[in-house]
Amino acid sequence: MTSSRPDFLAHRTGDAVAVAVRDLVPGPVRGGYLDDGDAAEELSLHHDVPLGHKLALRDIGAGEDVIEYGVRTAVASADIARGDYVHTHNVRSARWHNSVA
Amino acid sequence: MAQQRRLTGYRRPDGSVGTRNHVAILPVDDLSNAAAEGIAALVPGTLALPHAFGRLQFGDDLDLTFRTLIGIGSNPNIAAVIVIGIEPNWTDVVADGIAKTGKPVHRVAIEGKGDLRVIESASRYAKKFLQESSELTRQPVDRSDIVLSMKDGESDTTTGLGSCRVTAYLVDRWVESGGTMIFGETSELTGGEHLIAERCVDDDVRARFQAFYDDYVDMIEKTGANLLGSQPTQGNIAGGLSTIEEKAMGNIVKTGTVPIVGALAPAEAPTRPGLHFMDTSSAAAECVTLMAAGRGVVNLFPTGQGNVIGNPVQPVVKISANPKTTDSMADHIDVDCSDVLTQESTVEQAGEALIDLVERTINGRVTASEALNHREFTLTKLYRSA
């Protein structure tokens, strides 16, 4: 039972980030997609990611859009690698330019 | 399909249906709070609704305060109202507005009498209203009689993944059954406002929605302030949300998939069934108060990190999918749907459990926020008083 529980979930196939659904530590993790129950994703996590925080599913260059829920929810403010922790230190709002850490 | 629960409520003279049966003591202004609370102390069982404003307001800001106070007094969860103000003219505006519902209203102004005489005279009406309202009984009602509102707070990524999806399941079922729902949080649609505009049922509703959205965001952007820590809040960021757009998508998820049939001004009541947008702040107490003025009789409140808000007029139902919160703040949570996050239960299963709890709340079950005496009643102010 425990082994079938995901470590992380992404909203849509094609999203660049996913959400940890438990506290995660560096190493191999696996997860899935809400819109496609059959799709699975495995990757090597580089950082601690607490429950509810995000990890990158693919490389995102500084200045690129960050896609989540199938829409742009942020812009990368630094280069992000697949498996990196993603939060206010490396993404910012695309819409509210003053909303920065 | 599960058999629908028998719903009951208090049917008011204007045909609206309440889930509670309060006698409210409603001050028009801050100066009248002491007398309002004096009446409620003499006649326990009545509900004083003190608030901070109502003096020297003008223009749109005054209109909103009147619309809010009249809407609160007109809310079907309230059986009868004592309206109390420092001077008679504005007291009459509020009392006349509420009296249009046909419910009992008594008005009193303090100038020329003083608090003690006012408390004595108004307490007799409060006692009479309390006794009369105690004989009103719950009648069978339908989902189509019930206006539900919704707002999320202390959101995190588990709201978008869990509690907001579960709420969305209820929204779609409720509207399919002919019910009415209100969502809001204007600035918290940023990044997904086009998704809301696309769901508006016609061009008029769409134009109204877009104007509310543009005005609100212009107001915020004109300040030039850094919003990080305010919107999203520190709690949102601690919960993993990084941007306003990411927070907005969770807010939007909870509105389900049904068309948006109305775009309401703050505190405006819906005039037809279906899902309505209301122009509101995302601050919980302001938003839920405006939605109560818009005649919401139960509020659905998905939370991530654990917002404790309640409202004196409409019961607030807390829904959380964050297993840390449902553990550490269990006292405040009515519906634990953290199993959705671990995929041990489906959105449909959790959604049916939420509908069950909401229908029991409609029928009189006391929510966590009611039991813990959370009565946040906060007027929205558009600008400084004169």
Chai-1 contact restraints between the chains, C-beta under 6 A:
chainA,res_idxA,chainB,res_idxB,connection_type,confidence,min_distance_angstrom,max_distance_angstrom,comment,restraint_id
A,R5,B,T342,contact,1.0,0.0,6.0,A-B,restraint_1
A,L9,B,L161,contact,1.0,0.0,6.0,A-B,restraint_2
A,V19,B,T157,contact,1.0,0.0,6.0,A-B,restraint_3
A,V19,B,L161,contact,1.0,0.0,6.0,A-B,restraint_4
A,V21,B,L341,contact,1.0,0.0,6.0,A-B,restraint_5
A,G52,B,D156,contact,1.0,0.0,6.0,A-B,restraint_6
A,G52,B,T157,contact,1.0,0.0,6.0,A-B,restraint_7
A,G52,B,T158,contact,1.0,0.0,6.0,A-B,restraint_8
A,G52,B,G239,contact,1.0,0.0,6.0,A-B,restraint_9
A,G52,B,G240,contact,1.0,0.0,6.0,A-B,restraint_10
A,H53,B,G240,contact,1.0,0.0,6.0,A-B,restraint_11
A,Y69,B,M249,contact,1.0,0.0,6.0,A-B,restraint_12
A,T73,B,T243,contact,1.0,0.0,6.0,A-B,restraint_13
A,T73,B,E245,contact,1.0,0.0,6.0,A-B,restraint_14
A,T73,B,E246,contact,1.0,0.0,6.0,A-B,restraint_15
A,A74,B,S242,contact,1.0,0.0,6.0,A-B,restraint_16
A,A74,B,T243,contact,1.0,0.0,6.0,A-B,restraint_17
A,H87,B,S242,contact,1.0,0.0,6.0,A-B,restraint_18
A,T88,B,S242,contact,1.0,0.0,6.0,A-B,restraint_19
A,V91,B,S242,contact,1.0,0.0,6.0,A-B,restraint_20
A,S93,B,T243,contact,1.0,0.0,6.0,A-B,restraint_21
A,S93,B,I244,contact,1.0,0.0,6.0,A-B,restraint_22
A,R95,B,T190,contact,1.0,0.0,6.0,A-B,restraint_23
A,R95,B,G191,contact,1.0,0.0,6.0,A-B,restraint_24
A,W96,B,L227,contact,1.0,0.0,6.0,A-B,restraint_25
A,W96,B,I244,contact,1.0,0.0,6.0,A-B,restraint_26
A,N98,B,N226,contact,1.0,0.0,6.0,A-B,restraint_27
A,S99,B,L227,contact,1.0,0.0,6.0,A-B,restraint_28
A,S99,B,L228,contact,1.0,0.0,6.0,A-B,restraint_29
